[in-house]
Amino acid sequence: MASKGLMAASTKPLILSILKEGKNYGYNITQRVKELSGGLLEWSDGMLYPVLHRLERDGFITSEWIITDSDRRRKYYSITESGKKELIMEKENWLNVHAMLAQLWGLKPSF
């Protein structure tokens, strides 16, 4: 299990990366994170939705209510052009940190 600090720091790039794959809704985002991490990261609704609201307020994502085939309303989120630019910056930052830690720990970078 990842530390709370690492989980908090990784929410923005993870959410933006998942939404870059296509529009998605909250529960499915948490399941995708769980799947990608092999179960190491499990996000709660209480952790996810404040981040989604902040990303929307910052203009990195948008949301829309969609009626599903089963007549259920579901809020879907999509990445904006501004969000795609932010994701590029986030990726550069994470890769830089990864490279520094790999160097300090005597590891060969995996990218």
Secondary structure by P-SEA (a helix, b strand, c coil): cccaaaaaaaaaaaaaaaaaaccccaaaaaaaaaaaacccccccccccaaaaaaaaaaccbbbbbbbccccbbbbbbbbcaaaaaaaaaaaaaaaaaaaaaaaaacccccc
